[in-house]
Amino acid sequence: MAGGNFEMDYDQETSYFKGNCLAHDVVDIFNMMADCALEPRSVVAANVGAEKNKGTHALESLLGGD
């Protein structure tokens, strides 16, 4: 990813996700947000999405994707 910002705020009833990025990073940010929202809640739930995003981006660059 070229850059961006990701925020998550939550309480017992709601979760609020906010992400800002460049247009070509929308799919990566959306996948990371979906991983954060759907993974089981734990201390490292947000880190799971971030780590998966790094691997996906590295794979895409190896395959010559845009």
C-alpha positions as CSV (number, residue, x, y, z in Angstrom):
1,M,0.0,0.0,0.0
2,A,1.1,3.5,-0.7
3,G,-0.4,4.9,2.4
4,G,-3.5,5.5,4.3
5,N,-5.1,5.5,7.7
6,F,-7.3,3.0,9.5
7,E,-9.3,3.6,12.7
8,M,-11.6,1.4,14.8
9,D,-13.7,2.5,17.7
10,Y,-16.0,0.1,19.6
11,D,-18.0,-0.4,22.7
12,Q,-20.3,-3.2,23.9
13,E,-22.9,-2.7,21.2
14,T,-21.3,-1.1,18.2
15,S,-18.1,-1.1,16.1
16,Y,-17.1,1.8,14.0
17,F,-14.5,1.4,11.2
18,K,-13.0,4.3,9.3
19,G,-10.3,4.0,6.6
20,N,-8.7,6.6,4.2
21,C,-6.5,5.5,1.4
22,L,-5.5,6.1,-2.3
23,A,-7.9,4.7,-4.9
24,H,-5.7,1.8,-5.9
25,D,-5.6,0.6,-2.2
26,V,-9.3,0.4,-1.7
27,V,-9.5,-3.4,-2.1
28,D,-6.6,-3.9,0.4
29,I,-8.1,-1.6,3.0
30,F,-11.6,-3.2,2.6
31,N,-10.2,-6.7,3.0
32,M,-8.3,-5.6,6.2
33,M,-11.5,-4.0,7.6
34,A,-13.5,-7.1,6.8
35,D,-10.9,-9.3,8.5
36,C,-11.0,-7.0,11.6
37,A,-14.8,-7.0,11.7
38,L,-15.2,-10.8,11.2
39,E,-12.3,-12.3,13.1
40,P,-13.0,-13.5,16.6
41,R,-12.5,-10.7,19.2
42,S,-9.1,-10.9,20.9
43,V,-6.2,-8.6,21.6
44,V,-4.6,-9.2,18.2
45,A,-7.8,-9.2,16.0
46,A,-6.8,-6.0,14.2
47,N,-3.2,-7.3,13.7
48,V,-4.5,-10.4,11.9
49,G,-6.0,-8.2,9.2
50,A,-2.9,-6.1,8.9
51,E,-0.7,-9.1,8.6
52,K,-2.9,-10.7,5.9
53,N,-2.9,-7.4,4.0
54,K,0.9,-7.4,3.9
55,G,1.0,-10.9,2.6
56,T,-1.7,-10.2,-0.1
57,H,0.2,-7.1,-1.2
58,A,3.5,-9.0,-1.5
59,L,1.9,-11.8,-3.4
60,E,0.2,-9.3,-5.8
61,S,3.5,-7.6,-6.5
62,L,5.2,-11.0,-7.2
63,L,2.4,-11.9,-9.6
64,G,2.7,-8.6,-11.4
65,G,-0.7,-7.3,-10.5
66,D,-1.7,-3.7,-10.7
